[in-house]
Amino acid sequence: MTAATKYRTRKLFQVRIHRPDHTFGVQVGHKCRLLPRTPAARVARRLREAGLTVTIDPIVIKLTREQASYLANRYPLSM
């Protein structure tokens, strides 16, 4: 990445499982993947149906154009 790289900001979400004896939640997913809102809500709903306490935490991140286009292609209805 060079100094001329243009970044785009996006709000992505991480899903966390909260256990009774832990202070912080444990991130869910392969490499603690950040997801758009709709897929994160789908994962959280399935975990809640399994009886776990789950939160969806928003994170604002900076993406390059390539990363933003990859997310738009992977999750076309979410972005």
C-alpha positions as a printed Julia matrix, in Angstrom:
79×3 Matrix{Float64}:
   0.0     0.0    0.0
   1.26    3.39  -0.87
   0.53    6.79   0.58
  -1.82    7.45  -2.36
  -4.11    4.54  -1.48
  -7.71    5.7   -1.2
  -9.62    4.15   1.68
 -13.36    3.71   2.05
 -14.94    3.36   5.46
 -17.49    0.64   6.09
 -19.32   -0.51   9.17
 -18.89   -4.25   9.62
 -19.97   -6.42  12.51
 -18.39   -9.1   14.65
 -20.43  -11.75  16.42
 -19.47  -12.56  20.01
 -20.57  -15.34  22.36
 -20.79  -14.3   26.02
 -20.38  -16.98  28.66
 -21.51  -16.42  32.27
 -18.05  -16.59  33.87
 -16.22  -14.48  31.26
 -15.89  -10.69  31.23
 -15.5   -10.35  27.47
 -17.17  -12.32  24.73
 -15.39  -14.74  22.42
 -15.41  -13.83  18.75
 -17.12  -16.26  16.4
 -16.0   -17.34  12.96
 -12.96  -18.28  10.94
 -10.24  -15.76  11.83
 -12.89  -13.77  13.75
 -14.36  -12.66  10.45
 -16.07   -9.28  10.15
 -19.41   -9.46   8.36
 -22.02   -7.1    6.96
 -25.15   -6.66   9.14
 -27.43   -9.24   7.49
 -25.01  -12.2    7.56
 -23.94  -11.29  11.11
 -27.59  -11.24  12.22
 -28.14  -14.64  10.58
 -25.18  -16.15  12.47
 -26.34  -14.57  15.74
 -29.9   -15.85  15.29
 -28.69  -19.41  14.79
 -26.48  -19.22  17.86
 -29.33  -17.77  19.96
 -31.56  -20.63  18.83
 -28.88  -22.97  20.21
 -29.23  -21.28  23.61
 -26.14  -19.06  23.64
 -25.92  -15.41  24.69
 -24.75  -13.49  21.61
 -24.06   -9.86  20.69
 -23.32   -8.18  17.37
 -20.69   -5.46  17.75
 -20.25   -2.78  15.04
 -16.76   -1.79  13.93
 -15.93    0.99  11.48
 -12.99   -0.03   9.32
 -11.03    1.37   6.39
 -11.01   -0.71   3.23
  -9.11   -0.41  -0.01
 -11.12   -0.4   -3.24
 -10.21   -4.05  -3.85
 -11.44   -5.09  -0.4
 -14.66   -3.08  -0.78
 -15.38   -4.63  -4.18
 -14.7    -8.12  -2.8
 -17.23   -7.55   0.0
 -19.78   -6.17  -2.47
 -19.38   -9.3   -4.64
 -19.43  -11.74  -1.74
 -22.44  -10.17   0.02
 -24.34   -8.41  -2.8
 -27.54   -7.6   -0.87
 -25.78   -6.44   2.3
 -23.66   -3.5    1.15
